Amino acid sequence: MAAASEEVIKQFAALMEHLEEPLKTTFQNVHQGYPRGTLVRFLKAREWSVPKAHKMLMDCLNWRIQNEIDSVLAKPIVPSDLYKSIRDTLLVGLTGYSKQGQPVYAFGVGLSTMDKASVNYYVQSHIQMNEYRDRVVLPAASKKFGRQINTCLKVMDMTGLKLSALSQVKMLTMITTVDDLNYPEKTETYYIVNAPYVFSACWKAVKPLLQERTKKKIQVLHGSGRDELLKVMDYASLPHFCKREGSGSSSDSFDGVDCYSYDHPFHQQLYNYMKQQAVKQHVVVKQDSFHVDLPTPELQEVKMAETIESELHNMRGHNVLSHQFNIIKIEGP
């Protein structure tokens, strides 16, 4: 199998050897000096089919060129108050590193509202996070740990998840589609914590639709998942909502500023980096969102979105909202 995989990688590499500008430059921004790792990621996403992986990667490169993704880090969202509002409603942050060196990202899925700006701003912010991860965070982690690190871990906090999440399904599908088609295989493991009944019901319905490769990446942990997560990361890298078993709160912070906050060092560094890039590249920053052509969701994603919507509608119809969504133990995949 190893020999067969090497042959497949060589075939894919041969197809990518003679790229012309601007495809060559944007490919370099994607692989950051590790083209082999990028080829492997796209091959995994297409079940090791060279023709399908090649098409996927070429579509990605053309999407980047058409939407000027290479310069997105030189286009900070202004004014800063608007960016702060986005940070307050799209809850995501970098909390540290795993014992193997992967960056650990926390996502407040249940408490994110994404209701303070247009969808274009939220997509812009998400893509900027991706690009900063790939061009700054992962290269720095590789240097720090002395080996190539090209994946991260994500801890998804479901605290506060309610039936009102129905209004966010379409936006989340857009963001997921951007990731799946243009940033494939960048997450090694998704850890789901503080899962309420709403998630349990949706997960049961969606799980059969997932590919085996994806199922293996998702671990649904009991409660805050603290004990399980401490096996892969130190206490200091735990998201704040995992540090106190049974707290059920995503507002607790042992450092005074939680990882989602605009005032957290990670977000300050990211925002300052973007402002510096704007000056360096002589970009005139305007108070306007960065419009990106959103790729068409793949059939699997459409089915999952429809299944989630259907499940939430069914629960609403049965007046599930009147029940207490206490944290429950969910069997992992």
N, C-alpha and C positions, 0 to 999 in steps of 0.2 A: 504493500500500500504506500509506503514511504517513497519508494522509487517511482511509482505511478504519479504521486503528488508532485514530486520534483519535476517530472516530465511535463506535467500540466502547467506548473509555474513557469518553466522555460518557454513553453509555447505562448503563454500569455505575455511574458516579458518581450518576446520577439515581436509581437504585435505592437508593443508600446515603444519600441526603440526609435522610430523615425517620426515622432510627433513634430509638427511645425508650430511656430508661434501663432497665436498665443496659447495653444493647447499645452505646449511644453512647459511654459512658465506656470500655468495654473496647476499642472500635474505636480510640479516641484513643490508648490505650496501645499498640495494635498499630502505628499509622501514625506516631506521634511527630511530628506536625505535617506529615507528607508523605503525605496520603491518596492522591494520584495514584500515587506509587511503589508503595504497597501494592496498589492496584487492578491495576496492571500485573503485579505478581508473581503474583497469583492468576489473572489472565488467561493469562499464560504457562503456568502449571501446568495449565490446562484448554484449551490450544490455542486461545485467544482466543474461546472460547464464553462469551457473557455469562451465559446461564442456568446453565451448569455452574460458572462462576467465582463467581457470586452464591451459589449453593447451598454451594459450598466455603467461602466466606468466612463465611456465616451459620452454618454448622456449626462453624467455628472459633470464632466469637464465643460461641456457645452453650456450646461445650466449655470455653472460658475461664471463663465465668460459673459453670457447674456445678461446676467444679473449683477455683474461687477462684484462678485463675492470676495475677490482678492483684496478689494479696498474697503470692505465693510468695517474693518477695525479702525478705519480712519474717519468713521462717520458716527460719532457719539450721539446719543439721543439727547437733545436739548429742548428746553432748559433743564437744569439738573433736578428741579422739582418734579418734572414729568418723569424723568428717569427714576427718581425716588418712588413715585407712585407705582411705576411698573414693578420695582423691586418689592414693594409692599403687597402686591397682588399676584405676582408670578414668583412664588416662593422657591428659590433655589440658591444653593451656596456650596462652596468648597469647605469641607471640615477638616481635612488632613489627608493622610496617606495610609494605605494598608501596609501590613508587614512585608508584602512583596513589592511595595513601591507604587501601586496604582493610586491615583487621586480618588478620594472619596467625596462624592457629591450627594447632597441631601435635597430632597424635593418634598415640599409640603403640598402634596396632591389634594388632600381633603380640604385644606384651608385656602388654597389659591382661588381667587375669584376672577382675575383677568377682566376686570370691568372698569378700569380707569383710563383706558386708551383704546385706539382702534386695533384690530387684529394685526395690521401691518407693523405696528410698534412692537407687539409681543413676539411676532415672528422674527423681526429684526433683532430684538434682544436675544432671542434664543440662538439665532445663527451666530451672533457675535460671541456668545458663550462657547459655542462649538468651536469657532475659529480660534478663540483665545486658548481653549483647552489644547487644540491640536498644534498650534504654532508657538505657544509659550509654556503652558503648564506641563504637557507631556514631554517636550524636549528637556525642560528643566528637571523633571523627575528622572528621566533617563540619565542625565548627567550626574544627578545626586546619587543614584543607586548603582551607577556603573553598568547599566545594561539597557537595552531598548525596552521602553514601556510605551505601549500604544493603545492600552485600554484603561478604562476606569471602572469603579464600582459605584452603584447608585442605590441609595437608601430612600425608599418611597414611603413617606408618612401618610397614612390614610385617616389620621385623626380629623374628625369634623366632616367626613364625607357624608353627604346627604343626597336625597333625591333631586335636589336642585342642581346637582352635577350634570343633569341632562342638558342644560344650556351650554355646557362647556365641551360636550363630546365632539362637536364639529371642529372647534378650534384645536382641541388636542389631537384630532385626527390629522389636521393640516401639519402640525408640528411633528407628529410621528412620521408622517409621510416624507417630510424633508429629511429627517434623520435616516429613515430606512433606505431611501434611494441615494442619498448623497454622503452619509456618514455611517455606512454599515459596519457592524461588528466592532463598534468602539466601546461597548459596554460588556464587561466580562460577566458580571452578575447583577441582577436586580434583587434587592432585598425589600420585601413588603412588610411593613410593621404597623402596629396599632390598627389592625384591620377590623372595621365594624361589619354589621350584617349586610349592609348595602354592597360592600366589596365582595363579601363571601358569595352572595347570590350571583353577581356579575361574573366573578371569576369562574364559578362552576359552569356558567353558560359559555364563556369565551374559551376556556382552556382546551376543549376539543378542537377548536379552530386553529390552534397554534401549531406550527411546525415543531418537530421533536427538538430541533436545535435551539429553538426559542424557549420551549418549556424547560429545558435543562438549565437555562440561565436564570429562571425565576424561582426564588425561594420565599415562600410565605412563612414568616416567623411568628412565634407566639408572643403576644403582647408587644413590648417595645423592642424585643429582639436583642436586648443588651448582651446576654450571656453568649448567644450564638455569634454575634458580631465581634465580641472580644476575642474570638478564636482567629479572626482574620485582620483585626486592627487593634491598636492600643487604645486605652481609655480616652486619651486626649483627642483622638480622631473621631470618636463617636459623635454623631449629630446630637444636638442638645436634647431632642425629644426621645433619645434612646438611653440617656444617662440615668434616668430615674425610673426604674422598673415600676410599672403600674400607675405612673403619674397621669397618663392619658393627656398630657399637655404638650403642645408644641411651642408654648411661649416661655417655658423654663429655659434659662440660660445661665450656665455656671461661669461665663466669662463677661457677663454684663451686656454683651451684644450678640444676638444669635446670628447664625450664619446667613440668614436671609437678608438681614438688614443692609441698607445702603451704606451704613456706617461701619460695617464689618471690613476688616483689612482687605479681604479678597475682592470685594466689590469696589473699594476705593482704588486698589491697584489696577483693576480692570478698567475702570472709568478714566483714571489718569493716563493709562496706557493708550486708550483710544484718543484722548485729547492730544497727547504727544504725537501720535501717528498722524493726526489731522494736520498739525503744524509741520511735521516732517515732510508730508506729502503735498503740502500746500493746498489742502482741501478746505473749501469754504463751507463751514458747517451751517446748515439751515434748519429752521424749526419745522421740519417736515419728516414724515416717516419714510423709511427706505423700502420701496415697493419691490417685492420679490415675486416672480412667477412661481406659483405653487404647483408642484408636480401633481399629476393625477394619481389619487390613491390607488394602490394595487387592490385586486379583487379581495384578497384576504383581509386587508384593512377595512374595506367597505363592509364586508360581512361582519367583522368584529364590531364596528361602530353601530351597525344596524342591530346587532344582537344586544349590545349594551343599552341602546335606546329602548328596544322592546322590553328588556328586563326591567328597566327603570319605570317604564309606563305600566307594566304589569303590577309592580309593587305599589305604584301610586294608586292604581285602580283598586287594589286590595287594602288601601288605607294603611300600608305598612308604616307610613310616616308617624302614625300615632304610637308605634312601639318604641321602646328604648333601644337604640343601637349600641348596646354595650359591646365592649371589646370581647371577642370570642376567640377560641383556639381554632385555627384552620389547618387542616392537613396540608402539608407542602406538596409540590408537584411530584 
